[in-house]
Amino acid sequence: MLELLIDVEGNKKNIMLVQNGNLIERYIEEQGQDRLEGDIYLGIVKNILPGMQAAFVDIGKEKNTFIHIRDIIPKVSDETGNKNENFANYNIKNYLKIDEPIMVQVKKDSTNKKGARISSHLSIPGRFVVIMPGEKFVTLSQKIGDENERVRLKEIVNKNIPEGYGAIIRTSAIAKSETEIIKDLTKTIEKYVSIEKAFREAIENKNEIKPQLLCKSEDVVQRMLTDLMDQNLERILTNDVTVYESIKEKLQSANKDHTGKSSTETENEGTEKKKIKLELKENIADMYNLRKQLEELENRKIWLKCGGFITIDKTEALTAIDVNSGKYTGKKDLEQTIFTVNKEATIEIAKQLRLRDIGGIIIIDYIDMSNKENENKIIELFKEQLKKDRSKTQIVGFSKLNLLEMTRKHMCSND
């Protein structure tokens, strides 16, 4: 059973995704917290740095934001974007001018030391598709595994998307009808058109152009609802009336017919009627021993069932995860003992990455394996476990120092 629990206490909102009583995702949102990620702004170029192929842009916040040439030039590949481009072949001064107004989207929130990271490549999320104005590609979520479904979905979007737009087809589109997908595609494009109209009016109708917010992204709960309401979510519990009403409105706007105070029903074409129960409930943190599960998230060391353990250390540049054999001595040869610990550690690491919403560069120091076949098995197991993660992940592989390198995109954190 998949449940979304929102426990509001004072100014803090504890958001927990629980499956069969086990916490699988957890996020904290505080009232007044200025999250910028996903927001779209009219920004003013303030400083251009040709040596860095970058610029600083004022979006009306305390710190100017940062944009790199890779987030300005058109993407050349639907798989790698601009990652493999030689940026020395470009000159940022050909793309930006001082005091020029530009429409940008925040891709990474600001920190105590750095301003937010922005991009002129916009992503407008819908329920089944993400619209990318100005792009030429239609791609699919890597988590859509069935080849026939991939072909079907891509054909629907390619046939109906207007020229001048790209799109990413989301996992939630699986098994949805052409009518449903076209409706979401149209609605999402209309949203972008209204944003673009606001931008044009701001730069055409005012004597002094000022930085301003054009579109506020959804909060954590609303984004999770968009992601999960088509992913077997069965129940939503909250102890807060305002949150309850906001969720009810979101479900209704997504054509989830409300049937009463405690449940919301939906019926898709050709499918059985499904129900998401929405309930007001006190003492949410006392359910499923959640208090203990939340406390364990603060631990640096996580013990494995076999007796080994992993440690997680976050730095500004990356997250380092170390695997140790601990109390486990094994029953057979050394290589098998090492493989057993590494295998169990892999499952736990995938779980912790999702639970703690660890993003950015991640380095895993496994116990050294002399058998290359075992290394490959660990990578394949890791890929399989990461399929459960809603976030985008990429395993680079083992380095020459036998460290496994990977990246993961934050779901909701400000880190």
N, C-alpha and C positions, 0 to 999 in steps of 0.2 A: 504494500500500500504506500503510495507516494503522497506526502502531505507537506503543505507550506504553512509554517507557524510564524506569526508575527507577534512578538511579545513587546509591548510598549511600557517602559518604566521611566517616568520623568521625561527628560529630553532625549532618551536613548531608545532606539528601535532595534530590537534583536530579531534578525530575520534568519529562520532556520528551515532548511529543506531536509525532511526526514523520510527515510524509506524503511518500512517494517520496523519502526522504532529506533533505527540507527541514524544518527546525524551524518549527513553526507555533504552538506554545504552550510556555511554560516557567514553572515555579513552583519556589520554594525553600521547603523546610520544615525547620526546625531542631528537634532533639530538645529538649524542655523548653519550646518556644515555646508560650505560652498563648493559643491561638486561641479566641476566644469566639463568633465569628459562627456563627449557627445554633443555638447552645446554648439550652436552655430552662431557666428558673430559677423558683424561688419567691423573689420579691423583696419587700422591705418598703419602703413609701413613707416617705421621710425628710423631704422638704421639698417644699412646693407653691408654685409661682411664678405667681400669677394673672395678673400683668402680661405674662408670656411664654406663658401657657396651657401650662405645662409643669411637670414635677416631677422630683425626683431620687429614685432608687430604689436601695436597698442590695441587691446580689445576692451579697454575700460577698467582693467583690474590693477591692483597695486603693482604687480610686476608685468613687464612686457613679455609677450610670448615669443617662442622661437620656431622658425620654419626653415627647413632645409630644402635644397633644390630637388631632392628626390620626391618631396611632397608637393612640388609645383609642376614639374614636367609631366606630360601624359605617360601613363603606364604602357609599357611595350609588350607585356606578357600577362596572360590571365592566370598564370601559375606563380611567377616570381615578381610580378609588378616591375619595379625599377631596381631591384636588388643587384642585378648583374650589370647595370649600366656603368659606364666610365664617366663619372661626373665632371672630369677634367675637360670633357668635350663640350660642356655647357658653360654659359656665363650668366649668373643669376641677375646681372644688371639688364639682361635682355628680357627678363620676365617681370621684374619689380622695379618701381621707382619710389623715391622718398615722397611721403605724404599721399601715396596712392591708396584709395580704398579698395579692399579685397574681401571677398567672402570666404571665411575659413571655419573649420570645425576643430574642436579640441580633441586630440587623440590621446593625450596623457596629461593628467592633472599636474598642477604646480606642487612643488615641495618647499621646504623651508629655505633651500638654497637656490632652486631653479624655478623659472617661470614655466608655464604650461607649454607643451609641445603641440603645435597645430599643423593642419594640412589644408590645402585647397582642394584635395580630393574628398568630396563629401560622400557620406554613407547615410541614407535615410532608411531606417529599419521599418519594415512592415511585419505583418504576422507570418507571412509565408515567403516573402522576398525582401531583400535589401537592395534599394535602388542606388546606383552610382552615376549621377549626372556627369556627362562628358566622357564616359568610358565606352569602349566598344565591345566589351566581353560579357558573356553570360556564363557564369560558373556555378558550381554546386557545392554544398557543404560536403566535406570529405567523409562525413558520417553517414551519408546516403550511400549504402553499399550495394544495393540491388541494381545491376546494370540496366535492366529493362525500365525500372522506375527512373533512373537517371536520364535515360533517353527520352522517356515520356515527358518528364518535367521540363527538360531543356527545350524540347520542341514547342511546348505550350508557351513558355516565356519568349523564346525567339520569335514566335509567330505573332505575339501580341505586344511586345515592347516597342515603343516609338524609337525612331532614329535619334541618336544623341544620348542614349542612356545605356548603361550596363547594369547588370544585376547579379546578385548572389542568391541562389535558391536555398532556403533554409531547410533544416531537417523537419520542421513542422509541416512542410509541404507534402511529405510522404502520404500517398493514398488520397490526397485531396483532389476534388474534381476540377476540371478546367474552369468552370464557372467561378468557383471559390478563389482560384489563383488569379484569374483575370480581375476579379473584383478588388482583391488586395493590391494587385499591381497598379490598377487605376487610382485607387485611394492614396497609395504611397506617392505616386507621381504628382497627384494633385497637391499633396502636402508640400512637396519640393517647389512646385510652381508658385505657391503662396509665399514661400520663403524667399524665392528669387524676386518676386514682385515687391516684397517689403524692402529688399536690398536696393532695387532699382529706384524705388520711390525715395529712399533715404539719400541717395547720391544725386538725384535729379531735382528734388523739390526743396532742398535746404541750402542756404548760403554757406553755412559752416557744417561740414560733414564731421560727425562725431562717432567714435566707436560705440557700438550698441549690440545688445543681444537680439538676434533674429528668431531663434527657436531654442527653447529649453528642452533638454532631453528628459526622458522619463526618469523617475526615481528608481531606486533599487527594486522595490516591490513591483512596480508597474512593469519594469523590464523583465523581471522573473515571470510575471503572469504571461507576458507576450511569448516568452520562450516555452513555458510549461503547460499552458492550458490545452495544447494539442499533443502533449507528451505524457498521457496517462495520469495526470494529476487528479487525485480523487477527492481531496479534502483541503480546505483552507480554514485555519483557526486564527483568531486574533482576539485580544482583550480590549481593543480600542474601537469605539464606535466610529470615529472619523476614518480610520483605516478600513473598517468594515464597509462603510458607505462608498469609499473610493474604489475598493475592489469590486463591489457590486456594480458600480457604474462602468468600470473597465470591462467586466464580463458582459454586461448588457450591450455595450458599444461594439463588442466583437460578435454580436448576434447569439450570445448565450442566453436563451430565454429564461428569465427569472421566474421560479415557480413558488417561491415562498420566502420566509425569513431565514430559512436555514439551508437552502440549496439552490443551485443554478443548473438548469438542464440545457443540453444542446443536442441537436440532431443533424448530422451531416448526410448529404445525399448518398444513398446506397449503404448507409451504415446504421447500426443500432443506436438507439437513444442512449447517450452517456450523461452522467450526472457529476457535477462538481459540487460538493457540499461546502457551503460557506456558513461558518458559525462564529458567534461570539462566545468566548470561554475564558474564565479566570484561571489563574495559576497554571499557565501554559508551561512554564519552566519546570514544573513538577512532573510533567508527563515523561514517560520513557526514560526516567533517570537522566534527564537532559542536563541538569546542573553538573553532574559528574562528567558527562561527556564534554561539556563546555570547558570545565576546569582542565581537562586533559589536553586541550588545545594550547594551553600555556606552557606545556612541558617541552623542553629542548630534546629530551631523550624519550624515545618511544620503543618499548620492549616488543619483541616478536614472540610468537607462540613457541617457537623452537628454542628460545633462550638467547638468541642474538638480539641486537638492538640497532636502531639508527639514530643519528643526531642531526638536527636541522639548525643551521646557523645562517642568518640573513645579514648581508652587508649591503652597502649602498650600491655596489656594482653587480652583485650576484647573490644567489643562494647556494650554499654548499651543504650537501647531504653526505654523511659518512656512514658506511655500513660496517658493523662489527660483529664478530662471532659470539662475543659475550660468554655466556655459560654453556653454549652448545659445543660439544666435542665430536658429535657424530658417531655413527656405528660402523661405517665402512672406511674407504680410503679418504685421504685429505681432499682431493678434488671434488668428490661427491658431497663431503661436508660443506665445503665452500659454496658449491652450487645450491645446496639446500637453503643456506642462509641468504644468499643473493636472490634466490627465487622468492622467498617469503618477504624479503625486504622490498622487492620490486612491487609487489601487490600493495604493501603498506605505503610506499612512497607515492604511488598513483593516488591512493586514498587521501593522503595528507596534503598533496598539492591542491586537490579540489577542496578539501575541508578548510584549509588555511588561505585559500585563494592566493597561492604563491605564484608570482609572475616574473617575467624577465628571463635573464640567463640563469640556468640551473646546472650545477656541476655535481655529479654523483660519483663518489669514490667507493666503488664496490671492492670487496675482497678480491684480490687478483686471481684470475682464472687462467690456467695454462692451456686449457682446451678451448680453441676458438669456436668450436661448435656450441659450447656452453654459453659463450658470449652472445652468439647469434640467437640462441634460445631465450636469453634474458631480454634482448631487444624485442623479439617477437611477442614475448609475454607482456612487456611494458606497453607496446603498441595496442595490444588487446585490452589491457586494463584502462588505457587512456581513452578508449572509445566511450567509456561511461562519463567522461568529463565533457561538460557543455562548452568549455573553452577551447580555443585553438591551440594545439600543441605541435611541436616539431622535434623529433629526435634526430640529432646530427650524427651521433654514433660515438664509438670509443676513440679517444685521442691516442697519441703515441705514448702518453703517460698513463694509459689505461683508465682514464676518467671519462665517464659517459656525459656527453654534452647535449643539452636540450634547451628549448625555450617554451614558455607558456604565456599566453595573454591573460592579464587580469580580467576577472569578470566584473568586479564592482569596486575593488579597493582603490585607495588614493595613492598607494605606495609608488 
